[in-house]
C-alpha cells in the first residue's frame, strides 16, 4: 500500500515539491552563509519525493547550533512553508481520494518548520498506519 501511495504522491505533487525544494537548496548553497539551510532544503526534497513509510526524528547529536538555525529558518521560511502544506492538505482532504495525500502533506509540516538537527528514517512496521496485517 505504501508503494502505491508513494507513486500516486510522486506523480501528483511529489515531483513539484521536490523540485521547488531543490531550487531553494541550490540558491541557499550559492550563498555561502546559508549552506546549512540548503542542505536542509535538500533533505526536505528527499522526504517530499517518497513520504509514506518514513518519518522524521531528532538527531541525538543536535545541539544549540541546530536550535538557533531552526529559529532563523522558522522566521524566514518555516512558517510560510508550513502554512502552504497545511492549505494544500485541507484542499486535498476535501476529496476521499486526496485524504492520504493530505496526510502526507501534514507529515511535511514538521520538517518544513524545523529541518535542522533532524533525520529521516524508515518507519517501523508497528508504527506504520498503512501496514495491513493478515489475520491468521
Secondary structure, DSSP 8 states (H G I E B T S, - for coil): -HHHHHHHHIIIIIHHHHHHHHHHHHHHHHSGGGHHHHHHHHHHHHHHHS-TTEEEEE-TT--HHHHHHHHHHIIIIIHHHHHHHHHHHHHHHTSSTTHHHHHHHHHHHHHHH--TTEEEEE--TTT-TT------
